[in-house]
Amino acid sequence: MQPGLFEQIGLNVSGATGSIRTQLSVIVACQLPLLPAATTITLTIVRGTALTDHVVYSSSESLNINLLGPQLFTFTASDFNIPVPASGLLVYTAFIGSNLLRTVRVGWESFNGIAYLD
């Protein structure tokens, strides 16, 4: 199943000079389909708005087939030495996909980011 938009954030870096680094964190809960089978969740974060933009983080995790309730995934990603954008806005987009249809996202979703100057 093609990854779909999960969350999107914009970090205002107007007036910043020099290189910027960002730290991003994600929490998402997924649940197996009604007929449990080996299921893999893929999470991807890009700097930009499209799946074809610069990938900052990508990971594939298998759901535990013995756990029928929600399964929580958390991770932290970093993006270093980013040139200051002309618009003053850094956009990060998170995408999520699964190898099986009917895999469900259930609550517990969060996508946060912070920008630092070197």
C-alpha positions as CSV (number, residue, x, y, z in Angstrom):
1,M,0.0,0.0,0.0
2,Q,1.5,3.4,-1.0
3,P,2.4,5.6,1.9
4,G,-0.1,8.3,2.8
5,L,0.2,11.7,4.5
6,F,0.4,11.2,8.2
7,E,1.3,14.7,9.6
8,Q,2.9,17.9,8.5
9,I,4.6,20.7,10.5
10,G,6.2,24.0,9.6
11,L,9.0,25.5,11.6
12,N,9.4,29.3,11.3
13,V,13.1,30.2,11.0
14,S,12.6,33.8,9.8
15,G,15.6,35.9,10.6
16,A,17.9,32.9,11.2
17,T,21.4,33.1,9.9
18,G,23.8,30.3,9.4
19,S,23.1,26.6,9.4
20,I,20.0,25.2,11.1
21,R,19.5,21.8,12.7
22,T,16.1,20.3,13.6
23,Q,15.0,17.5,15.9
24,L,11.7,15.7,15.0
25,S,9.7,13.2,17.1
26,V,6.8,11.0,16.1
27,I,4.4,8.8,18.0
28,V,1.9,6.6,16.2
29,A,-0.3,3.6,17.2
30,C,-1.3,1.0,14.6
31,Q,-3.4,-2.1,14.9
32,L,-3.4,-5.3,12.9
33,P,-6.2,-5.9,10.3
34,L,-9.2,-8.1,11.4
35,L,-7.5,-11.2,9.9
36,P,-4.0,-10.9,11.5
37,A,-1.1,-11.5,9.2
38,A,2.5,-10.4,9.0
39,T,2.3,-6.7,8.7
40,T,5.0,-4.1,8.2
41,I,4.5,-0.4,8.9
42,T,6.8,2.1,7.0
43,L,7.3,5.6,8.4
44,T,9.1,8.3,6.3
45,I,9.8,11.9,7.1
46,V,10.8,14.3,4.3
47,R,11.9,17.9,4.3
48,G,9.2,19.3,2.0
49,T,5.7,18.2,1.1
50,A,6.1,15.3,-1.3
51,L,7.3,11.7,-0.7
52,T,9.9,12.4,-3.4
53,D,11.5,15.3,-1.4
54,H,14.7,15.0,0.7
55,V,14.2,12.0,3.1
56,V,15.2,12.8,6.7
57,Y,14.2,9.5,8.2
58,S,12.7,6.2,7.1
59,S,12.0,3.1,9.0
60,S,10.0,-0.1,8.6
61,E,8.7,-2.0,11.7
62,S,6.8,-5.2,11.9
63,L,3.6,-5.4,14.0
64,N,3.6,-8.1,16.6
65,I,1.2,-10.7,15.2
66,N,0.4,-11.9,18.7
67,L,-0.8,-8.5,19.9
68,L,-4.3,-7.7,18.7
69,G,-4.6,-4.3,20.3
70,P,-2.8,-1.0,19.4
71,Q,0.9,-1.1,19.0
72,L,2.9,2.1,19.7
73,F,5.8,3.3,17.6
74,T,8.0,6.2,18.6
75,F,11.1,7.6,17.1
76,T,13.3,10.7,16.9
77,A,15.0,12.0,13.8
78,S,17.5,14.9,13.2
79,D,18.2,17.0,10.1
80,F,21.6,18.8,10.2
81,N,23.3,21.7,8.3
82,I,20.1,22.9,6.6
83,P,20.6,26.2,4.6
84,V,18.2,28.9,5.7
85,P,15.3,28.8,3.3
86,A,14.3,32.1,1.5
87,S,10.8,31.8,2.8
88,G,11.8,31.4,6.4
89,L,9.7,28.3,6.8
90,L,11.0,24.7,7.0
91,V,8.3,22.2,6.2
92,Y,8.5,18.5,7.3
93,T,6.0,15.9,6.2
94,A,5.5,12.4,7.7
95,F,4.1,9.6,5.6
96,I,2.9,6.2,6.8
97,G,2.2,3.0,4.8
98,S,1.6,-0.7,5.3
99,N,2.2,-3.8,3.3
100,L,-1.4,-4.9,4.0
101,L,-4.8,-3.2,3.5
102,R,-7.0,-2.6,6.5
103,T,-4.1,-1.9,8.9
104,V,-5.5,0.8,11.1
105,R,-4.0,3.8,12.8
106,V,-5.6,4.2,16.3
107,G,-5.2,7.3,18.4
108,W,-1.9,8.3,20.0
109,E,-0.5,10.3,17.1
110,S,2.0,13.1,17.5
111,F,4.5,14.9,15.2
112,N,6.7,17.5,16.8
113,G,9.8,19.5,15.7
114,I,12.1,22.1,16.9
115,A,14.8,24.1,15.1
116,Y,18.2,25.2,16.5
117,L,20.9,27.4,15.1
118,D,24.5,26.3,15.2
